[in-house]
Amino acid sequence: NDNTMLKICTEKTSKDVIIPIHPFVYSILKKYRGVLPMLSHQKFNKYIKDVVALAGIDKLITSHCARRSFATNAFKSGVPSLSIMQITGHTTEKNFLKYIKITKEENAIYLSKMKFFSNEHY
């Protein structure tokens, strides 16, 4: 699709996931001519721990945090839940909403920006 999509077969479910490529990611893929260096999960998590330590963050951070952060940030940016679920592999919205980290106040702010809650709706 003009190099704007990435198709991945998931390890856990063996299902295909198609993800639009962010321009920043596209520049990285272009740099490596479409073949990214492969790292084991252990090595990747070790590198994350090193970066987190350099940043002065005293929390356990793993590659899974990136997945959860993506889902949460995409949701907060207005990407529909069902679209994010197509990428994350969640099969129910109930499980997805438990997965993302959003407070009740953040959810209210998100909802307040929707057309339904604006004066334009009436």
PyMOL commands that set and color helices and strands:
alter all, ss='L'
color gray80, all
select helices_A, chain A and resi 23-31+41-54+63-76+81-88+93-99+104-112+115-117+119-121
alter helices_A, ss='H'
color red, helices_A
select strands_A, chain A and resi 5-9+16-20
alter strands_A, ss='S'
color yellow, strands_A
deselect
rebuild
show_as cartoon
